Amino acid sequence: MCGTSLSYLDISRCPKLISVPKVGLRRFTELWGLGIGPFSEMVDFDAFQLIFSSIQQLLSLRVLTVYGHGHWDSLPYQLVQLSDLRKITIADFRIEALPPRLDNLTSLKILSLVRCKRLQHLNFSDAMPKLRVLWINDCPLLEALSDGLGNLVCLED
């Protein structure tokens, strides 16, 4: 089927978009890269999470960029189920810290945090053993990186 061989899809910065087909994205079984959000202000956080219920079924997904709205104070819970991700960019969320359950992203090599205006600290206990690149941009309240940063033995200089 031609429709399922799409490998990269970017549906970001679409301020008038209010819905995604009910079939969702799960039929794109070859999809390895996805950029998603933000959509219309009419799309609330719960509706955004529904979109992620089909994303978690994308077994080939390796690269994800997820944009929120500056007032959303949590990440879609389904992110933790994407254990094969190699790169994730989290932008425009009002999170104060990364949720501990992101430790499940054991294949993650690149983590980018962009315009998370309320981000205050990052804790890296034994999480993300393969992380090589940590990029933080425009997170003005960030006060501390945990001592666990030393546990990220793969970080590049």
C-alpha positions as a Markdown table, in Angstrom:
| # | Residue | x | y | z |
|---|---|---|---|---|
| 1 | Met | 0.0 | 0.0 | 0.0 |
| 2 | Cys | 1.5 | 3.3 | -1.0 |
| 3 | Gly | -0.1 | 5.3 | 1.8 |
| 4 | Thr | 1.8 | 3.4 | 4.5 |
| 5 | Ser | 5.3 | 4.0 | 3.2 |
| 6 | Leu | 5.5 | 7.6 | 4.4 |
| 7 | Ser | 8.8 | 7.9 | 6.4 |
| 8 | Tyr | 8.7 | 11.4 | 7.8 |
| 9 | Leu | 5.7 | 13.6 | 8.7 |
| 10 | Asp | 5.7 | 17.1 | 10.1 |
| 11 | Ile | 2.4 | 18.6 | 11.1 |
| 12 | Ser | 3.6 | 21.5 | 13.3 |
| 13 | Arg | 2.8 | 25.1 | 13.7 |
| 14 | Cys | -0.7 | 24.8 | 12.3 |
| 15 | Pro | -2.6 | 27.3 | 14.4 |
| 16 | Lys | -6.0 | 26.6 | 12.7 |
| 17 | Leu | -5.8 | 22.8 | 12.7 |
| 18 | Ile | -8.5 | 21.4 | 15.0 |
| 19 | Ser | -8.5 | 17.7 | 14.2 |
| 20 | Val | -6.6 | 14.7 | 13.0 |
| 21 | Pro | -8.4 | 11.8 | 11.3 |
| 22 | Lys | -9.8 | 9.3 | 13.7 |
| 23 | Val | -7.7 | 6.6 | 12.1 |
| 24 | Gly | -4.8 | 8.7 | 13.4 |
| 25 | Leu | -1.3 | 8.0 | 12.4 |
| 26 | Arg | -1.0 | 4.3 | 13.2 |
| 27 | Arg | -1.4 | 3.3 | 9.5 |
| 28 | Phe | 2.0 | 4.9 | 8.7 |
| 29 | Thr | 3.9 | 1.8 | 9.8 |
| 30 | Glu | 7.1 | 3.0 | 8.1 |
| 31 | Leu | 7.1 | 6.4 | 9.8 |
| 32 | Trp | 10.5 | 7.0 | 11.5 |
| 33 | Gly | 10.2 | 10.7 | 12.1 |
| 34 | Leu | 7.4 | 12.9 | 13.3 |
| 35 | Gly | 6.9 | 16.6 | 14.2 |
| 36 | Ile | 3.6 | 17.4 | 15.8 |
| 37 | Gly | 1.9 | 20.4 | 17.3 |
| 38 | Pro | 1.0 | 23.0 | 18.3 |
| 39 | Phe | -2.5 | 23.1 | 16.8 |
| 40 | Ser | -5.4 | 25.5 | 17.4 |
| 41 | Glu | -6.0 | 26.7 | 20.9 |
| 42 | Met | -9.3 | 24.8 | 20.5 |
| 43 | Val | -7.4 | 21.5 | 20.7 |
| 44 | Asp | -7.0 | 21.0 | 24.5 |
| 45 | Phe | -4.4 | 18.9 | 26.1 |
| 46 | Asp | -6.7 | 15.9 | 26.4 |
| 47 | Ala | -7.4 | 15.9 | 22.7 |
| 48 | Phe | -3.7 | 16.2 | 22.0 |
| 49 | Gln | -3.1 | 13.1 | 24.1 |
| 50 | Leu | -5.7 | 11.2 | 22.0 |
| 51 | Ile | -3.5 | 11.8 | 19.0 |
| 52 | Phe | -0.6 | 10.2 | 20.9 |
| 53 | Ser | -2.6 | 7.0 | 21.5 |
| 54 | Ser | -2.0 | 6.2 | 17.8 |
| 55 | Ile | 1.6 | 7.5 | 17.9 |
| 56 | Gln | 2.6 | 4.9 | 20.5 |
| 57 | Gln | 1.7 | 2.2 | 17.9 |
| 58 | Leu | 4.4 | 3.5 | 15.4 |
| 59 | Leu | 7.0 | 0.9 | 16.0 |
| 60 | Ser | 9.4 | 2.4 | 13.5 |
| 61 | Leu | 9.4 | 5.9 | 15.1 |
| 62 | Arg | 12.9 | 7.0 | 16.0 |
| 63 | Val | 12.7 | 10.8 | 15.9 |
| 64 | Leu | 10.0 | 12.9 | 17.5 |
| 65 | Thr | 9.5 | 16.6 | 17.9 |
| 66 | Val | 6.5 | 17.5 | 20.0 |
| 67 | Tyr | 5.3 | 21.1 | 20.4 |
| 68 | Gly | 2.9 | 22.1 | 23.1 |
| 69 | His | 1.2 | 25.3 | 24.1 |
| 70 | Gly | 3.0 | 27.4 | 26.7 |
| 71 | His | 0.3 | 26.8 | 29.3 |
| 72 | Trp | 0.3 | 23.0 | 29.1 |
| 73 | Asp | 2.1 | 21.9 | 32.3 |
| 74 | Ser | 2.6 | 18.2 | 31.5 |
| 75 | Leu | 3.7 | 16.0 | 28.6 |
| 76 | Pro | 1.6 | 13.4 | 26.9 |
| 77 | Tyr | 1.9 | 10.3 | 29.1 |
| 78 | Gln | 2.3 | 8.1 | 26.0 |
| 79 | Leu | 5.8 | 9.5 | 25.4 |
| 80 | Val | 7.2 | 7.0 | 27.9 |
| 81 | Gln | 6.0 | 4.1 | 25.8 |
| 82 | Leu | 8.2 | 5.1 | 22.8 |
| 83 | Ser | 11.2 | 3.3 | 24.1 |
| 84 | Asp | 12.8 | 3.0 | 20.7 |
| 85 | Leu | 13.1 | 6.7 | 20.2 |
| 86 | Arg | 16.6 | 7.9 | 19.4 |
| 87 | Lys | 15.9 | 11.6 | 19.4 |
| 88 | Ile | 13.2 | 13.7 | 21.0 |
| 89 | Thr | 12.7 | 17.5 | 21.0 |
| 90 | Ile | 10.2 | 18.8 | 23.6 |
| 91 | Ala | 9.2 | 22.4 | 22.9 |
| 92 | Asp | 6.8 | 25.0 | 24.4 |
| 93 | Phe | 5.6 | 23.0 | 27.4 |
| 94 | Arg | 5.1 | 24.6 | 30.8 |
| 95 | Ile | 6.8 | 21.7 | 32.6 |
| 96 | Glu | 8.9 | 22.3 | 35.7 |
| 97 | Ala | 10.9 | 19.1 | 35.4 |
| 98 | Leu | 11.0 | 16.0 | 33.2 |
| 99 | Pro | 8.7 | 13.3 | 34.4 |
| 100 | Pro | 10.7 | 10.4 | 36.0 |
| 101 | Arg | 9.0 | 8.0 | 33.7 |
| 102 | Leu | 11.0 | 9.3 | 30.8 |
| 103 | Asp | 13.7 | 6.9 | 32.1 |
| 104 | Asn | 11.9 | 4.4 | 29.9 |
| 105 | Leu | 13.5 | 6.0 | 26.9 |
| 106 | Thr | 16.5 | 3.8 | 27.1 |
| 107 | Ser | 17.5 | 4.1 | 23.4 |
| 108 | Leu | 17.5 | 7.9 | 23.5 |
| 109 | Lys | 20.6 | 9.5 | 22.1 |
| 110 | Ile | 19.6 | 13.1 | 21.7 |
| 111 | Leu | 17.3 | 15.1 | 24.0 |
| 112 | Ser | 16.4 | 18.7 | 23.2 |
| 113 | Leu | 14.4 | 21.0 | 25.5 |
| 114 | Val | 13.3 | 24.2 | 23.9 |
| 115 | Arg | 11.3 | 27.1 | 25.2 |
| 116 | Cys | 10.1 | 25.2 | 28.3 |
| 117 | Lys | 9.7 | 28.5 | 30.2 |
| 118 | Arg | 9.0 | 26.9 | 33.6 |
| 119 | Leu | 11.6 | 24.2 | 33.5 |
| 120 | Gln | 13.6 | 24.5 | 36.8 |
| 121 | His | 15.7 | 21.4 | 37.1 |
| 122 | Leu | 16.7 | 18.2 | 35.4 |
| 123 | Asn | 17.3 | 14.9 | 37.2 |
| 124 | Phe | 19.3 | 12.2 | 35.4 |
| 125 | Ser | 19.7 | 9.4 | 38.0 |
| 126 | Asp | 20.4 | 6.2 | 36.0 |
| 127 | Ala | 18.1 | 7.3 | 33.1 |
| 128 | Met | 18.9 | 7.4 | 29.4 |
| 129 | Pro | 22.1 | 5.4 | 29.4 |
| 130 | Lys | 22.7 | 6.0 | 25.6 |
| 131 | Leu | 22.2 | 9.8 | 25.8 |
| 132 | Arg | 24.9 | 11.5 | 23.8 |
| 133 | Val | 23.6 | 15.0 | 23.2 |
| 134 | Leu | 21.7 | 17.2 | 25.6 |
| 135 | Trp | 20.5 | 20.5 | 24.2 |
| 136 | Ile | 18.7 | 23.1 | 26.3 |
| 137 | Asn | 17.6 | 26.3 | 24.8 |
| 138 | Asp | 15.5 | 29.2 | 26.1 |
| 139 | Cys | 14.6 | 27.6 | 29.5 |
| 140 | Pro | 15.1 | 30.8 | 31.6 |
| 141 | Leu | 14.1 | 29.3 | 35.0 |
| 142 | Leu | 16.5 | 26.3 | 34.8 |
| 143 | Glu | 18.5 | 26.5 | 38.0 |
| 144 | Ala | 20.1 | 23.1 | 38.4 |
| 145 | Leu | 21.2 | 20.0 | 36.6 |
| 146 | Ser | 21.3 | 17.1 | 39.0 |
| 147 | Asp | 24.5 | 15.4 | 40.1 |
| 148 | Gly | 23.2 | 12.5 | 38.0 |
| 149 | Leu | 24.4 | 14.4 | 35.0 |
| 150 | Gly | 27.7 | 12.5 | 35.7 |
| 151 | Asn | 25.8 | 9.2 | 35.1 |
| 152 | Leu | 25.4 | 10.2 | 31.4 |
| 153 | Val | 28.6 | 8.6 | 30.4 |
| 154 | Cys | 27.9 | 8.7 | 26.7 |
| 155 | Leu | 27.6 | 12.5 | 26.5 |
| 156 | Glu | 29.8 | 14.0 | 23.8 |
| 157 | Asp | 32.2 | 16.9 | 24.7 |
